[in-house]
Amino acid sequence: MTQAFPHRHVLSVEPLSQDDVQHVLNTAEAFFEVSRRPVRKVPTLRGKTIINLFYESSTRTRVSFELAAKRLSADAVNMNVSTSSVSKGESLRDTVRTLGAMQPDIVVIRHGAAGAADYVARKLDCAVINAGDGMHAHPTQALLDAFTIRRARGTLSNLSVAICGDIAHSRVARSNARLLTKFGCDVRVVGPRTLLVPGLEALGVRVFDRLEPALEGVDVVMVLRIQKERLAGPLLPSEREYNREYGISFASLASAKPDAIVMHPGPMNRGVEIDSDVADSERSCVLDQVEAGVAVRMALLYLLAGDAS
C-alpha cells in the first residue's frame, strides 16, 4: 500500500480513473481481513483526527466511518447536529470554520443539499469525504458496491447491472452508474416513469420502465429504497402495486442470469422494493455490502490521511 493517491478529497466518483478505483479497492482488500481478526485494530492512523459531520440520519454510513477510523487507531469525533450549535441556527459556513480551527485531518460530511461537500472542501484545509449530498452523489457507497461486485463476480469489467427503483431521488444510482460505466458495464436503470427523470441517458445508462426487460441476462441486480421522505405528491401507486410491478422477487429474478447477485444499499423496505425471501437468500449480498463499507472507508481514510497520501 505504497502507491500515492492523487486526490485530496473524495467528493464524487467522476474524477476517479479506473486505476484510482482499483487502487482504492485493492487497498480495501488489504484492510478487509482486519475486521475479521480477534483484535480488530491497526496503528496506521494513530494521532490523526476524523470528524463525522452528519446532517442527515444514517446507520450504515456513519457507523462504518466511525469503525473505520477507530480500527485505524484514529481519533473519531461524531458530531451530533441535533445537539450542536446548528440547532441554534449556526450556518454550515460557521460550523465548518469552527471545525477547521480544531485542525482535523479529515471531515466526513453528509448533508441534504447537493454540493454541500464541495462547498465544505473549499472552506477547509483538510481532506473532505462526501458521505452523501442531497440527490447528487454518494461516492463511498459506489466504491463499496464496486468492491462487493468485484469480490462476488471476480471483475468489474463488462458486466450487466440493473439498478431498480427510485432512480429520480437516488444519489446511489447516479454514483454507481458513473463508476460502473467507467469499466464498460451495461448499466440499466428501471422504475416507474414518475421516478425516472429526463437526461438519465447522459450517465451512459439504458432506461427502462418495465422490470422484466431491464433484468434480462443481468449479472447484478441493485435494488434501491423507495425514499418516502423525498417524495412530493402522488408519484407512486400503492406500495402493494409497486411491489407487484417493480419489487424484486424470485419470480422477477427469473429474467436475470441464474447466478446474478442482489444488492441493496439499505435500509430496506421489505415487501415493497424487495421480498424478504430474496433479501435473506444466498444470492443476496446486502450484508456483504455492509462489511465492505468498513474496509472501503478504512482504505479511503488511509489514502487521504496516511503515509500513502
KOLNUMAR-545804 format. One record per residue: z, x, y of N, C-alpha, C in turn; residue in three letters. Coordinates in steps of 0.001 Angstrom, whole numbers, padded with zeros to 6 digits, always signed. Layout:
# KOLNUMAR-545804
ZXYZXYZXYALA
...
//
This chain:
# KOLNUMAR-545804
+000000+000833-001200+000000+000000+000000+000000+000870+001253MET
-001002+001776+001359-001031+002700+002486-002154+002392+003464THR
-003093+001547+003083-004210+001219+003964-003706+000468+005184GLN
-004144+000887+006368-003726+000233+007604-004366-001151+007715ALA
-003622-002081+008276-004131-003424+008520-004626-003465+009962PHE
-005888-003838+010204-006484-003667+011532-006195-004786+012525PRO
-005229-005634+012245-004943-006758+013138-003490-006722+013574HIS
-003266-006994+014853-001908-007010+015375-001209-008326+015073ARG
-001981-009428+015087-001451-010765+014848-002230-011423+013712HIS
-001667-012499+013162-002405-013363+012238-002305-014772+012807VAL
-003335-015149+013562-003347-016432+014263-004299-017430+013621LEU
-005314-016918+012945-006284-017753+012235-006983-016863+011221SER
-007789-017474+010363-008492-016663+009366-009821-016125+009889VAL
-010307-016639+011016-011627-016234+011493-011784-014730+011677GLU
-010806-014022+012273-011020-012578+012473-010927-011757+011198PRO
-010459-012338+010106-010251-011579+008878-011562-011420+008114LEU
-011892-010202+007774-013065-009937+006946-012709-010146+005480SER
-013722-010103+004615-013451-010146+003177-012478-009039+002771GLN
-012717-007840+003305-011845-006718+002964-010413-006960+003441ASP
-010274-007553+004643-008934-007855+005158-008211-008832+004235ASP
-008919-009871+003825-008308-010875+002953-007890-010238+001628VAL
-008790-009463+001049-008468-008820-000230-007302-007841-000065GLN
-007231-007185+001067-006120-006260+001321-004787-007016+001358HIS
-004760-008164+002035-003547-008984+002068-003180-009426+000651VAL
-004177-009910-000096-003895-010425-001438-003462-009315-002386LEU
-004086-008141-002266-003681-007026-003116-002255-006570-002788ASN
-001914-006577-001505-000554-006234-001101+000431-007274-001634THR
+000029-008544-001582+000875-009616-002111+001097-009460-003613ALA
+000081-008989-004335+000244-008747-005777+001354-007732-006022GLU
+001412-006725-005165+002440-005701-005330+003839-006257-005077ALA
+003937-007268-004195+005236-007867-003888+005576-009043-004805PHE
+004592-009556-005522+004805-010765-006318+005917-010573-007346PHE
+005935-009414-007986+006919-009196-009048+008326-009007-008493GLU
+008459-008714-007186+009789-008544-006597+010605-009824-006744VAL
+009927-010972-006561+010625-012254-006636+011061-012606-008056SER
+010591-011858-009035+010966-012133-010425+011950-011107-010978ARG
+012392-010193-010124+013375-009197-010552+014781-009804-010555ARG
+015702-009216-011297+017100-009652-011206+017660-009481-009794PRO
+017292-008365-009139+017659-008148-007735+016385-008260-006920VAL
+016269-009354-006172+015004-009677-005510+014983-009141-004077ARG
+015070-007827-003947+015089-007242-002610+014586-005811-002672LYS
+013822-005424-001621+013378-004049-001445+013702-003647-000006VAL
+013852-002361+000279+014294-001937+001626+013168-001769+002635PRO
+012015-002293+002344+010792-001972+003084+010888-002219+004587THR
+011513-003311+005018+011583-003638+006445+013012-003602+006970LEU
+013834-002755+006382+015204-002632+006880+015189-002213+008346ARG
+015982-002911+009157+016033-002618+010589+015052-003409+011430GLY
+014150-004149+010793+013194-004981+011514+013776-006391+011708LYS
+013324-007066+012764+013808-008414+013070+012647-009396+013099THR
+012781-010468+012335+011776-011531+012262+012408-012811+012806ILE
+011774-013439+013786+012245-014718+014321+011305-015825+013863ILE
+011845-016828+013202+011085-018005+012787+011338-019123+013793ASN
+010294-019472+014532+010391-020458+015610+009562-021677+015212LEU
+010228-022698+014698+009539-023860+014139+009820-025098+014991PHE
+008776-025566+015678+008878-026786+016480+008560-028025+015656TYR
+008033-027841+014453+007735-028948+013549+008527-028775+012256GLU
+008781-029905+011600+009525-029871+010347+008758-029087+009286SER
+009512-028404+008433+008880-027630+007364+009924-027294+006319SER
+009521-027299+005070+010369-026786+003990+009745-025517+003428THR
+008559-025634+002843+007936-024523+002138+007642-023342+003050ARG
+007005-023606+004177+006590-022503+005044+007799-021806+005657THR
+008738-022577+006208+009898-021958+006864+010750-021190+005867ARG
+011062-021826+004735+011930-021163+003756+011251-019934+003168VAL
+009949-020017+002916+009273-018857+002325+009199-017693+003302SER
+009028-017971+004602+009065-016878+005575+010463-016262+005641PHE
+011500-017106+005587+012863-016586+005601+013124-015732+004364GLU
+012743-016239+003190+012927-015467+001965+012116-014174+001988LEU
+010884-014274+002494+010037-013081+002551+010694-011993+003389ALA
+011222-012375+004547+011879-011392+005411+013113-010799+004732ALA
+013930-011659+004117+015174-011182+003504+014898-010328+002275LYS
+013855-010654+001511+013535-009843+000340+012968-008484+000728ARG
+012494-008368+001983+012051-007077+002503+013166-006371+003267LEU
+014376-006962+003248+015573-006406+003912+015499-006466+005431SER
+014630-007304+005982+014592-007512+007428+015693-008492+007836ALA
+016013-008493+009132+016930-009483+009674+016108-010714+010062ASP
+016377-011838+009401+015636-013077+009647+016481-014015+010499ALA
+015929-014446+011622+016603-015381+012516+015791-016664+012539VAL
+016400-017756+012096+015728-019044+012083+016217-019870+013263ASN
+015320-020114+014213+015703-020833+015418+015566-022328+015199MET
+016656-023042+015333+016674-024497+015199+016344-025099+016548ASN
+015107-025543+016713+014644-026031+018014+015469-027216+018486VAL
+015882-028087+017549+016602-029296+017946+017963-028998+018570SER
+018540-027823+018273+019835-027464+018847+019715-026287+019814THR
+018497-025957+020232+018269-024861+021159+018080-025398+022571SER
+017799-024516+023504+017553-024923+024886+016287-025753+025029SER
+015432-025760+023986+014248-026623+024020+014676-028082+024174VAL
+015790-028438+023517+016279-029818+023609+016766-030152+025018SER
+016978-029133+025836+017399-029339+027227+016219-029282+028195LYS
+015028-029165+027641+013828-029176+028477+013210-027825+028729GLY
+013681-026792+028054+013101-025467+028258+011657-025435+027788GLU
+010783-024829+028564+009361-024756+028234+009117-023721+027152SER
+007958-023845+026491+007570-022849+025492+007491-021476+026146LEU
+006976-021403+027355+006859-020120+028064+008222-019454+028227ARG
+009221-020216+028666+010534-019625+028887+011237-019292+027575ASP
+011040-020129+026565+011614-019822+025259+011054-018512+024732THR
+009747-018356+024844+009092-017154+024331+009518-015921+025127VAL
+009609-016042+026440+010049-014910+027263+011474-014496+026897ARG
+012319-015499+026630+013700-015210+026237+013753-014478+024905THR
+012990-014975+023928+012979-014323+022620+012392-012923+022705LEU
+011370-012764+023518+010751-011453+023674+011720-010413+024222GLY
+012631-010856+025095+013615-009940+025667+014609-009433+024628ALA
+014671-010119+023481+015563-009698+022394+014914-008680+021455MET
+013676-008288+021755+012978-007220+021040+012781-007481+019543GLN
+012218-008650+019188+011891-008860+017767+010668-008044+017384PRO
+010475-007867+016094+009275-007182+015605+008148-008169+015309ASP
+008514-009356+014833+007531-010406+014549+008140-011755+014925ILE
+007330-012596+015555+007693-014001+015762+006733-014852+014936VAL
+007297-015699+014090+006530-016662+013302+006698-018013+013981VAL
+005598-018652+014364+005719-019904+015103+004922-021022+014456ILE
+005564-022183+014378+004874-023433+014048+005070-024373+015227ARG
+003953-024985+015675+004008-025830+016869+003003-026958+016732HIS
+003306-028078+017340+002435-029242+017245+001187-029174+018093GLY
+001093-028205+018999-000062-028097+019889-001033-027039+019382ALA
-002301-027406+019265-003323-026431+018899-003386-025342+019961ALA
-003438-024103+019524-003496-022979+020449-002148-022414+020841GLY
-001055-023020+020383+000274-022547+020764+000520-021122+020283ALA
+000117-020812+019066+000354-019465+018531-000409-018419+019335ALA
-001629-018741+019716-002423-017819+020526-001750-017598+021883ASP
-001228-018671+022473-000516-018576+023749+000691-017652+023616TYR
+001472-017841+022553+002660-017023+022334+002280-015559+022149VAL
+001205-015305+021420+000768-013923+021190+000407-013217+022491ALA
-000109-013970+023456-000457-013378+024752+000777-013077+025595ARG
+001896-013733+025286+003105-013572+026091+004077-012542+025526LYS
+003892-012143+024273+004839-011260+023607+004226-009889+023324LEU
+005085-008886+023272+004642-007539+022912+004676-007298+021411ASP
+005318-008200+020664+005435-008025+019221+004319-008772+018492CYS
+004276-008617+017178+003305-009337+016357+003679-010807+016259ALA
+002666-011653+016125+002863-013106+016008+002082-013600+014795VAL
+002730-014454+014012+002073-015110+012879+002079-016605+013121ILE
+000917-017207+012989+000774-018656+013149+001146-019353+011845ASN
+002225-020127+011895+002656-020897+010719+002188-022341+010801ALA
+001152-022587+011603+000576-023919+011759+000643-024363+013200GLY
-000524-024625+013810-000543-025114+015191-001398-026374+015271ASP
-000719-027504+015477-001414-028778+015587-002324-029018+014399GLY
-003533-029468+014687-004534-029686+013647-005541-028536+013601MET
-005149-027394+014183-006082-026284+014367-006152-025332+013182HIS
-005025-024675+012854-005098-023611+011853-003766-023428+011132ALA
-003861-022960+009904-002689-022617+009093-003102-021439+008212HIS
-003255-020259+008822-003847-019133+008087-003042-018671+006880PRO
-001710-018704+006954-000939-018221+005810-001046-019160+004620THR
-001249-020463+004866-001481-021391+003765-002809-021082+003087GLN
-003841-020813+003888-005143-020479+003309-005060-019190+002491ALA
-004293-018227+002965-004168-016961+002234-003397-017150+000929LEU
-002335-017944+000961-001598-018156-000296-002411-019006-001263LEU
-003227-019922-000736-004117-020688-001608-005153-019761-002244ASP
-005677-018834-001450-006641-017873-001987-005993-017004-003068ALA
-004767-016595-002840-004022-015807-003824-003861-016597-005120PHE
-003514-017875-004999-003336-018739-006167-004647-018918-006921THR
-005727-019158-006185-007041-019345-006814-007472-018069-007526ILE
-007301-016937-006867-007741-015671-007473-006972-015370-008754ARG
-005681-015680-008772-004897-015450-009987-005306-016413-011106ARG
-005630-017660-010731-005968-018670-011739-007402-018533-012248ALA
-008331-018194-011349-009748-018158-011714-010292-016740-011876ARG
-009514-015732-011488-009951-014350-011652-010820-013828-010532GLY
-011197-014689-009584-012066-014298-008482-011939-015315-007358THR
-012388-014914-006188-012539-015859-005072-014008-016147-004801LEU
-014882-015389-005401-016298-015440-005030-017060-016524-005765SER
-017894-017233-004999-018894-018164-005537-018306-019285-006393ASN
-017138-019740-006037-016535-020892-006721-016932-022180-006016LEU
-016766-023285-006720-016951-024601-006124-015574-025209-005901SER
-015305-025592-004642-013979-026076-004268-014128-027401-003527VAL
-013422-028425-003999-013406-029718-003316-012067-029878-002611ALA
-012110-030152-001301-010908-030415-000507-010890-031911-000218ILE
-009854-032587-000694-009878-034047-000766-008779-034677+000075CYS
-009162-035671+000901-008143-036467+001576-008293-036545+003069GLY
-007197-036327+003768-007131-036497+005217-007685-035255+005903ASP
-008987-035141+005918-009649-033965+006488-009457-033910+008002ILE
-009523-035059+008655-009506-035121+010114-008268-034469+010713ALA
-007127-034625+010062-005868-034156+010634-005364-032875+009987HIS
-006189-032231+009161-005691-031147+008316-006072-029757+008811SER
-005079-029022+009300-005289-027610+009614-005471-026799+008332ARG
-004901-027286+007229-005060-026615+005935-006526-026645+005502VAL
-007163-027807+005651-008575-027925+005277-009435-026978+006096ALA
-009195-026922+007384-010013-026076+008252-009850-024600+007907ARG
-008610-024164+007713-008384-022749+007411-008919-022376+006034SER
-008730-023244+005046-009259-022956+003720-010779-022916+003718ASN
-011408-023846+004419-012871-023853+004477-013390-022556+005090ALA
-012759-022119+006169-013219-020898+006836-013010-019667+005962ARG
-011908-019631+005223-011659-018468+004373-012576-018462+003152LEU
-012668-019593+002460-013405-019621+001191-014905-019429+001390LEU
-015438-019923+002497-016869-019721+002734-017196-018255+002991THR
-016224-017456+003413-016450-016012+003572-016796-015365+002229LYS
-016348-016007+001139-016568-015465-000202-017695-016192-000938PHE
-018523-016899-000200-019678-017553-000794-019351-018790-001602GLY
-018174-019376-001395-017795-020572-002147-018545-021799-001644CYS
-018851-022689-002578-019417-024003-002250-018231-024920-001957ASP
-017928-025093-000677-016768-025885-000274-017231-027286+000105VAL
-016598-028269-000516-016924-029665-000265-015678-030361+000273ARG
-015846-031161+001312-014721-031956+001804-015051-033420+001570VAL
-014023-034187+001187-014259-035585+000848-013074-036424+001290VAL
-013380-037593+001816-012356-038541+002220-013007-039779+002791GLY
-012214-040789+003150-012775-041971+003813-013458-041563+005113PRO
-014467-042290+005497-015186-041936+006727-014272-041914+007935ARG
-013224-042739+007919-012287-042760+009045-011441-041494+009114THR
-011407-040711+008034-010642-039468+008027-011546-038236+007944LEU
-012813-038440+008278-013761-037346+008448-014163-037317+009920LEU
-014372-036150+010459-014722-036034+011878-016099-035398+012008VAL
-016816-035693+013096-018132-035087+013316-018014-033560+013419PRO
-019053-032884+012969-019118-031438+013123-018515-030629+011999GLY
-018070-031289+010922-017469-030545+009813-018457-029573+009173LEU
-019731-029923+009209-020747-029054+008611-020755-027670+009265GLU
-020284-027595+010504-020241-026301+011192-019279-025328+010528ALA
-018380-025853+009703-017469-024991+008943-018141-024393+007712LEU
-019389-024802+007460-020100-024315+006276-019817-025113+005030GLY
-019334-026344+005204-018960-027181+004059-019972-028315+003887VAL
-019918-028933+002713-020666-030160+002474-019696-031337+002554ARG
-020143-032417+003158-019267-033543+003456-019632-034737+002577VAL
-018611-035342+001952-018790-036498+001077-017815-037593+001488PHE
-018225-038832+001266-017284-039936+001466-017012-040678+000159ASP
-017489-040102-000953-017187-040629-002284-016646-039499-003147ARG
-015628-039813-003937-014910-038777-004669-015714-038200-005829LEU
-016355-039039-006631-016998-038569-007854-018040-037493-007603GLU
-019004-037702-006687-019983-036624-006466-019363-035373-005854PRO
-018291-035536-005080-017647-034368-004480-016984-033489-005539ALA
-016470-034108-006603-015773-033357-007650-016701-032856-008747LEU
-017968-033215-008704-018897-032870-009771-018962-031359-009981GLU
-018471-030893-011138-018593-029494-011528-017770-028501-010744GLY
-016714-028945-010046-015962-028001-009221-014958-027205-010054VAL
-014625-026012-009546-013632-025142-010171-012228-025437-009679ASP
-012133-025912-008436-010840-026114-007781-010843-027455-007070VAL
-009778-028228-007269-009588-029485-006543-008347-029309-005676VAL
-008565-029295-004380-007485-029103-003425-007180-030449-002770MET
-005998-030980-003021-005621-032312-002547-004795-032176-001280VAL
-005081-033014-000291-004350-032986+000968-003433-034189+001086LEU
-002316-033964+001756-001387-035055+002033-001980-035999+003086ARG
-001777-037298+002877-002100-038261+003919-001039-038125+005007ILE
-001439-037680+006182-000494-037346+007239-000184-038583+008086GLN
+000709-039379+007570+001031-040647+008230+001533-040437+009656LYS
+002227-039313+009883+002784-039070+011214+001709-038769+012251GLU
+000496-038381+011804-000582-038078+012749-001599-039207+012857ARG
-001478-040227+012010-002460-041301+012025-002205-042243+013191LEU
-003275-042592+013887-003179-043532+015009-004126-044692+014731ALA
-003576-045872+014626-004416-047040+014372-004724-047208+012899GLY
-005490-048250+012579-005784-048579+011170-006898-047721+010587PRO
-006596-046437+010343-007610-045521+009819-007723-045593+008307LEU
-006728-046194+007666-006704-046251+006217-006628-047690+005730LEU
-007188-047935+004546-006855-049182+003861-005414-049084+003365PRO
-004985-049946+002520-003643-049833+001955-003549-048562+001122SER
-002320-048071+000916-002132-046888+000093-002639-047129-001324GLU
-002463-048349-001801-002939-048672-003152-004451-048547-003232ARG
-005140-049046-002223-006607-048954-002226-007054-047511-002064GLU
-006344-046753-001208-006678-045343-001044-006557-044615-002378TYR
-005473-044872-003102-005274-044220-004395-006384-044566-005364ASN
-006824-045814-005347-007876-046228-006259-009196-045535-005950ARG
-009504-045336-004654-010801-044773-004270-010790-043242-004158GLU
-009659-042686-003742-009639-041246-003436-008492-040491-004100TYR
-007611-041180-004792-006499-040498-005446-006967-039638-006605GLY
-006317-038499-006778-006674-037588-007866-005869-037965-009112ILE
-006603-038422-010112-006042-038827-011395-006811-038092-012482SER
-006356-038216-013714-007125-037604-014798-008501-038260-014935PHE
-008595-039526-014588-009898-040205-014641-010857-039612-013621ALA
-010399-039412-012389-011287-038852-011363-011613-037389-011641SER
-010687-036664-012295-010938-035263-012613-012002-035074-013690LEU
-012427-036159-014325-013463-036057-015354-014763-035491-014799ALA
-014985-035645-013476-016200-035110-012857-016134-033599-012663SER
-014925-033053-012569-014755-031620-012340-014934-030852-013640ALA
-014945-029525-013551-015000-028711-014758-013752-028964-015599LYS
-013867-028850-016911-012710-029127-017781-011503-028251-017489PRO
-011747-027050-016975-010639-026143-016676-010358-026046-015179ASP
-010838-027011-014398-010593-026992-012958-009092-027073-012681ALA
-008648-026306-011695-007241-026345-011310-007052-027337-010165ILE
-005836-027844-010039-005491-028804-008996-004427-028192-008101VAL
-004645-028283-006791-003729-027696-005821-003298-028745-004806MET
-002164-028504-004175-001663-029383-003106-000706-028556-002261HIS
-000879-028538-000924-000001-027722-000080+001403-028293+000066PRO
+001594-029557-000307+002900-030202-000195+003233-030554+001255GLY
+004136-031474+001440+004759-032303+000411+003772-033345-000116PRO
+003955-033757-001365+003031-034693-001986+003478-036137-001793MET
+002524-037018-001550+002743-038464-001641+002281-038889-003032ASN
+003187-038838-003999+002825-039196-005369+002419-040665-005435ARG
+001359-040910-006177+000855-042264-006294-000046-042680-005147GLY
-000245-041791-004191-001174-042061-003080-002360-041111-003213VAL
-002202-039832-002795-003335-038908-002919-003381-038215-004270GLU
-002274-038249-005030-002270-037602-006347-001323-038350-007273ILE
-001744-038505-008520-000898-039156-009514+000112-038147-010072ASP
+001280-038643-010415+002337-037754-010904+001944-037019-012173SER
+001211-037691-013060+000872-037011-014316-000062-035828-014073ASP
-000873-035875-013021-001713-034729-012661-000872-033662-011974VAL
-000035-034084-011034+000788-033131-010280+001694-032318-011185ALA
+002123-032914-012285+003061-032246-013194+002379-031673-014439ASP
+001065-031649-014459+000332-031222-015649+000127-029713-015664SER
-000411-029220-016777-000708-027799-016906-001844-027371-015990GLU
-002643-028311-015527-003745-027975-014619-003272-027827-013177ARG
-002056-028264-012901-001525-028213-011548-001042-026811-011194SER
-001429-026341-010015-000975-025045-009505-000041-025217-008309CYS
+000533-026406-008159+001348-026704-006979+002532-025749-006863VAL
+003262-025539-007941+004411-024634-007887+003976-023172-007838LEU
+002801-022878-008392+002249-021530-008252+001977-021218-006783ASP
+001516-022220-006041+001289-022033-004608+002596-021717-003888GLN
+003649-022422-004262+004945-022180-003621+005404-020750-003875VAL
+005306-020302-005118+005705-018923-005441+004815-017921-004729GLU
+003523-018216-004675+002587-017327-003984+002914-017206-002507ALA
+003430-018302-001921+003729-018296-000495+004707-017208-000108GLY
+005720-016959-000947+006691-015907-000634+006014-014538-000690VAL
+005239-014284-001729+004583-012980-001886+003585-012704-000769ALA
+002775-013703-000423+001768-013512+000628+002440-013294+001981VAL
+003505-014018+002247+004188-013838+003532+004955-012521+003575ARG
+005464-012064+002431+006013-010705+002371+004939-009687+002725MET
+003750-009881+002177+002649-008951+002452+002313-008914+003933ALA
+002229-010082+004568+001879-010126+005984+002962-009501+006857LEU
+004231-009779+006553+005308-009159+007334+005253-007657+007182LEU
+005034-007183+005970+004930-005738+005741+003760-005134+006490TYR
+002594-005784+006409+001394-005219+007035+001484-005212+008557LEU
+002218-006148+009132+002334-006220+010590+003508-005415+011137LEU
+004555-005222+010333+005753-004557+010848+006145-003307+010083ALA
+005517-003073+008943+005910-001943+008106+005141-000670+008440GLY
+005298+000323+007597+004657+001623+007833+003143+001572+007703ASP
+002626+000455+007092+001172+000367+006928+000468-000117+008174ALA
+001225-000615+009172+000595-001193+010369+000183-000110+011350SER
//
